[in-house]
Amino acid sequence: MVIIVTKLVHCFHLSRRYGQYTMNQEVTKVTERPPFDRSSSQDSLDELSMEAYWTELENIKKSHENRQDDQEVVVVKEPDEGELEEEWLKEAGLSNLFGETAGDPQESMVFLSTLTRTQAAAVQKRVETVSQTLRKKNKQYQVPDVRDIFAQQTGSKEKEAPDGTESQSVGTDENKYQGKDDQASHLDIGGKELTPLVPEEAPASETDINLEVSFAEQAVSQKESSREKIQRSKGDDAALLTYRVRKDKTGTTRIGDLAPQDMKKVCHLALIELTALYDVLGIELKQQKAVKIKTKDSGLFCVPLTVLLEQDQKKVPGTRIPLIFQKLISRIEEGGLETEGLLRIPGAAVRIKNLCQELEAKFYEGTFNWESVKQHDAASLLKLFIRELPQPLLSVEYLKAFQAVQNLPTRKQQLQALNLLVILLPEANRDTLKALVEFLQRVVDNKEKNKMTVMNVAMVMAPNLFMYHSLDLKAGEQREFVMAAGIANIMHLLIKYQKFLWTIPKFIVNQVRKQNTENHRKDKKAMKKLLKKMAYDREKYEKQDKSANDADVPQGVIRVQAPHLSKVSMAIQLTEELKASDVLARFLSQESGVAQTLKNGEVFLYEIGGNIGERCLDDDTYMKDLYQLNPNAEWVIKSKPS
């Protein structure tokens, strides 16, 4: 089954009637209140606060009427039976459990041994479906038996968690964060509950998000221990909570801190964890795949991000965000972020069309006159750029999963799902999205003057990010209102919690560490066998292997290397309070010529080897705690790769 979806929406008229846009109808203004039941506590979702959303939809429609370019058409393939699960296993790095490579699943077995109970259940469910489908199709290659794949996992799963602790279950410390404090207040529309946006002026209390325990395992624990508590808390003040990440003494790991080989493992685990979380909560997670896209191979608008970046890297090597995207944001900021109605007030449609044509012709030549671009025009061009990407910024594969976040029962779970989805985005999409939400936060920071609160910005930007697959011709008025409010809520969370969302959960990093440890152990065992066969002195090899990291360094001391500084090496005594920033400061205090480098954050302390490939440490990492977690690591000061 194939569905053809036109990416842009110039083909239909938008209607504000009850917050619905419909096909081929005249735009009418209806003044009566929408017939939805709203509790008095849901003022943030009343007709007035949604005004910016519907206005933005009408502006989008007018913009498209004035752009007569050929529009891109994306063919989205609806998968056949079992195809979705087979694709999922490939994305999760488990393709060698079936197919022609099924005969050597050793690497997958190591991977499976690190999974939590809920993650293993998610994998098992997909493997069973693929196995049944392959048998029906009489595939000639080996079909795995689920019992064989998971037989090795059941014995040890109760005893040991991925981080080496006794159990993955949520303890009493975690339980205090569940239930009443976590339950978002809800809006009931046509029998569907919806988590509303939080009024800007509402006082907020803080609660922690636990990154040390699997999100899906937390959800299981919450369902088992807090069901009655949650029912009692509906309508309470949980929507007024704000969330923060617990401080971790071994350091926070952000996207971009890990080596590519470890980041690939993180993405595999994030997909499995997201699926497990949705399974536990009873939410369907469906990926889609664009199998045919008519795209331009040059230019600025309607060009894939990867093509844009290939063009831009010829001009500016190492650039990770499209130059036109950066320049549009820069132009908006040059006009001052205090401008009232910034992002909300559209530029003139005819002028925008002319600017697009001129940019296409002159941008890369460097002859475009940016002084002629008004601030509101630049904002409209930025939104147009996002809308006209051949594939959505949130990706074809995961856009529906982003939309489904609104169906999760608590705000904490919504944030957890968004965190995993951000990790799963293609690198170019993730970097560009980060640049966007950072800019939007700077706009919000000036809300006292520009009148653009985070809620207002979310209402305006949500249609531009989510319109791609939101065309449902059978959707009723109530469903359209639910969708509008839901995606605005997701946009709000993306802006407000961006620092958390670009963090890699510690439990996933620990699973990567365990995978690396198991792989090293197997490699070492294989090497010893090889050396024995070759008649080498095993004792000599083991002695060399052991001394490689010790290198005359006494217990409680680490040797830090800084190959690009004049002080290339230093022994550092570990103490309870020693942080990564202290180590950097000791090196740089002796080098007056590079003291400014530290201020600019151009050099960092890295943890390399042992049970991790490479990890850039944040300044607040306590070195003794990290050393105990990875005693075989090397410690190197260097700059981040571009």
ZIDA-V341080 format. One record per residue. N is the residue number from 1. PHI is phi in degrees with one decimal (none if undefined). Layout:
BEGIN
n->{N:N}
phi->{PHI:PHI}
END
This chain:
BEGIN
n->{1:2:3:4:5:6:7:8:9:10:11:12:13:14:15:16:17:18:19:20:21:22:23:24:25:26:27:28:29:30:31:32:33:34:35:36:37:38:39:40:41:42:43:44:45:46:47:48:49:50:51:52:53:54:55:56:57:58:59:60:61:62:63:64:65:66:67:68:69:70:71:72:73:74:75:76:77:78:79:80:81:82:83:84:85:86:87:88:89:90:91:92:93:94:95:96:97:98:99:100:101:102:103:104:105:106:107:108:109:110:111:112:113:114:115:116:117:118:119:120:121:122:123:124:125:126:127:128:129:130:131:132:133:134:135:136:137:138:139:140:141:142:143:144:145:146:147:148:149:150:151:152:153:154:155:156:157:158:159:160:161:162:163:164:165:166:167:168:169:170:171:172:173:174:175:176:177:178:179:180:181:182:183:184:185:186:187:188:189:190:191:192:193:194:195:196:197:198:199:200:201:202:203:204:205:206:207:208:209:210:211:212:213:214:215:216:217:218:219:220:221:222:223:224:225:226:227:228:229:230:231:232:233:234:235:236:237:238:239:240:241:242:243:244:245:246:247:248:249:250:251:252:253:254:255:256:257:258:259:260:261:262:263:264:265:266:267:268:269:270:271:272:273:274:275:276:277:278:279:280:281:282:283:284:285:286:287:288:289:290:291:292:293:294:295:296:297:298:299:300:301:302:303:304:305:306:307:308:309:310:311:312:313:314:315:316:317:318:319:320:321:322:323:324:325:326:327:328:329:330:331:332:333:334:335:336:337:338:339:340:341:342:343:344:345:346:347:348:349:350:351:352:353:354:355:356:357:358:359:360:361:362:363:364:365:366:367:368:369:370:371:372:373:374:375:376:377:378:379:380:381:382:383:384:385:386:387:388:389:390:391:392:393:394:395:396:397:398:399:400:401:402:403:404:405:406:407:408:409:410:411:412:413:414:415:416:417:418:419:420:421:422:423:424:425:426:427:428:429:430:431:432:433:434:435:436:437:438:439:440:441:442:443:444:445:446:447:448:449:450:451:452:453:454:455:456:457:458:459:460:461:462:463:464:465:466:467:468:469:470:471:472:473:474:475:476:477:478:479:480:481:482:483:484:485:486:487:488:489:490:491:492:493:494:495:496:497:498:499:500:501:502:503:504:505:506:507:508:509:510:511:512:513:514:515:516:517:518:519:520:521:522:523:524:525:526:527:528:529:530:531:532:533:534:535:536:537:538:539:540:541:542:543:544:545:546:547:548:549:550:551:552:553:554:555:556:557:558:559:560:561:562:563:564:565:566:567:568:569:570:571:572:573:574:575:576:577:578:579:580:581:582:583:584:585:586:587:588:589:590:591:592:593:594:595:596:597:598:599:600:601:602:603:604:605:606:607:608:609:610:611:612:613:614:615:616:617:618:619:620:621:622:623:624:625:626:627:628:629:630:631:632:633:634:635:636:637:638:639:640:641:642}
phi->{none:-122.0:-113.0:-96.4:-118.7:-75.3:-70.9:-100.8:-116.3:-69.6:-82.2:-135.8:-93.9:-92.5:-124.1:-86.9:-63.5:57.1:73.7:-121.8:-111.9:-129.5:-81.5:51.2:-124.6:-68.5:-75.0:-123.0:-105.6:-117.3:-94.8:-69.5:-68.7:-58.7:-82.8:-112.9:-78.6:-127.8:-76.6:-64.0:-85.4:-105.3:-61.1:-66.0:-114.2:-76.0:-60.4:-64.5:-71.8:-86.7:-55.0:-61.8:-65.4:-68.6:-62.7:-63.0:-61.4:-66.3:-64.5:-62.9:-61.7:-65.6:-61.6:-73.5:-64.3:-94.7:-115.4:-98.6:-63.7:-63.9:-93.1:-74.0:-118.6:-107.6:-97.3:-98.9:-88.6:-80.3:-68.3:-77.7:-56.9:82.4:-66.1:-61.3:-68.5:-64.1:-64.7:-61.2:-63.7:-65.1:-64.2:-85.8:77.2:-118.8:-65.8:-80.8:-82.6:-149.6:81.0:-68.1:-93.9:-67.3:-71.2:-131.3:-90.8:-58.4:-62.5:-66.5:-64.8:-62.1:-59.8:-63.5:-67.1:-96.7:-78.6:-76.3:-60.2:-69.9:-64.2:-61.9:-64.7:-65.0:-65.1:-59.7:-60.9:-73.6:-62.4:-60.3:-64.5:-63.4:-59.6:-63.4:-67.3:-64.2:-65.7:-63.0:-84.1:55.5:-61.3:-77.9:-82.6:-64.0:-107.2:-71.2:-95.9:-56.1:-63.6:-69.1:-62.8:-101.7:-61.0:-74.2:-85.9:-69.3:-68.6:-99.6:-62.9:-73.9:-89.8:-133.8:-98.2:-57.3:-94.8:89.7:-77.6:-74.1:-153.5:-87.9:-67.7:-81.0:-85.4:-64.5:-61.9:-72.7:-61.0:-69.8:-94.2:-100.8:79.1:-55.8:-67.3:-92.7:-77.7:-73.8:-68.7:-125.5:-114.9:-102.0:-128.0:59.0:83.6:-110.1:-87.6:-136.3:-83.2:-84.2:-72.0:-93.8:-55.8:-58.4:-83.8:-68.4:-67.6:-127.4:-105.5:-108.0:-141.2:-87.6:-104.2:-85.2:-99.7:-92.2:-120.0:-46.6:-61.1:-65.9:-65.5:-62.3:-65.1:-62.4:-61.0:-65.5:-64.2:-76.8:-107.4:-127.1:-59.5:-67.9:-62.3:-63.7:-60.6:-71.3:-91.5:-57.6:85.6:-73.8:-92.9:-63.5:-63.4:-86.6:-72.4:-121.1:-112.3:-136.6:-89.7:-60.2:-67.8:-118.1:-67.2:-85.9:97.2:-82.6:-103.6:-104.8:-57.8:104.2:-84.8:-102.2:-67.5:-53.9:-66.7:-77.5:-65.2:-63.0:-65.3:-58.9:-65.1:-60.2:-67.7:-63.7:-64.6:-65.1:-65.4:-61.1:-63.4:-62.7:-61.8:-65.7:-61.6:-60.0:-89.4:73.9:-105.4:-76.5:-113.9:-119.8:-92.9:-120.8:-138.9:-80.6:-99.2:-151.6:-134.7:-85.3:-131.3:-82.0:-105.1:-162.1:106.7:-121.0:-99.3:61.8:-117.4:-58.4:-56.8:-64.4:-67.5:-57.5:-68.0:-62.6:-62.6:-68.8:-69.7:-71.5:-86.0:-129.1:-55.8:86.6:-65.7:-114.3:-127.8:-50.4:-62.2:-65.0:-63.4:-62.4:-68.6:-64.3:-62.9:-60.5:-66.0:-61.7:-69.9:-63.2:-78.9:93.6:-81.1:-86.0:-59.9:-65.8:77.7:-57.0:78.7:-83.8:-81.3:-80.4:-79.6:-68.6:-59.7:-64.8:-65.1:-62.4:-61.1:-66.4:-64.4:-59.2:-63.7:-68.9:-63.3:-58.0:-83.8:-119.5:-60.5:-74.6:-76.9:79.2:-106.5:-73.3:-90.6:-70.1:-64.0:-82.5:-90.5:-71.8:-61.5:-67.2:-66.4:-61.6:-64.7:-66.1:-65.5:-62.3:-66.9:-64.1:-57.0:-63.6:-65.3:-93.3:-60.4:-57.2:-121.2:-62.8:-58.5:-85.8:75.2:-60.6:-62.3:-117.3:-59.8:-67.0:-67.6:-61.3:-63.3:-69.4:-57.0:-63.0:-86.6:-71.8:-72.8:-126.0:-64.6:-61.9:-67.7:-61.9:-66.9:-61.7:-65.1:-62.0:-56.7:-68.5:-66.9:-61.1:-59.5:-78.5:-63.6:-55.8:-56.3:-63.1:-64.4:-64.2:-66.1:-68.9:-61.6:-62.9:-60.5:-66.8:-69.4:-64.8:-64.0:-61.9:-65.1:-65.1:-64.2:-62.7:-60.8:-106.7:-62.9:-62.1:-102.7:-88.2:63.1:-107.9:-71.9:-60.8:-67.4:-65.1:-62.8:-61.8:-60.8:-75.6:-83.8:-55.3:-61.2:-71.5:-91.4:-111.4:-65.2:-50.4:-119.2:-91.4:-82.4:-121.3:-67.0:-96.9:-68.0:-87.4:-61.1:-63.1:-64.7:-63.8:-66.4:-60.4:-62.6:-59.4:-65.8:-66.3:-73.1:-65.4:-63.8:-63.6:-60.7:-59.4:-68.4:-60.5:-75.9:-68.6:-112.5:-61.4:-63.9:-66.9:-65.6:-97.6:-104.9:-91.1:-55.9:-62.0:-64.4:-73.7:-60.1:-65.0:-65.7:-63.6:-59.8:-67.5:-58.8:-62.1:-61.9:-65.8:-66.5:-62.2:-62.5:-68.4:-64.2:-64.5:-64.5:-65.1:-64.5:-61.7:-63.7:-64.2:-63.3:-64.3:-63.3:-86.2:64.6:-82.5:-78.3:-62.2:-62.7:-64.6:-62.2:-62.9:-66.0:-64.6:-63.5:-70.0:-81.8:-59.2:-95.9:-71.1:43.8:62.0:-94.8:-67.0:-61.0:82.8:-127.9:-115.8:-105.2:-102.4:-99.2:-139.2:-61.2:-99.0:-107.7:-67.7:-89.1:-81.8:-155.6:-154.1:-85.1:-119.4:-75.6:-78.8:-129.7:-61.5:-102.8:-67.9:-113.3:-58.6:-63.8:-68.1:-63.7:-59.9:-61.9:-64.1:-67.8:-76.1:-66.5:-91.9:-128.6:-60.3:-68.9:-117.9:-58.2:-67.2:-59.8:-63.1:-63.8:-82.2:64.9:-93.9:-123.9:-140.3:-90.2:-114.0:-99.0:-128.3:84.4:72.8:-100.5:-140.0:-70.3:-162.8:-144.6:-80.1:-91.6:-78.6:-58.8:-91.0:-71.6:-84.9:-66.1:-65.6:-64.0:-70.1:-59.5:-66.8:-76.5:-140.2:-68.5:-95.6:-75.6:-102.8:-123.8:-132.5:-98.5:-159.4:-88.7:-76.1:-66.5:-76.8}
END
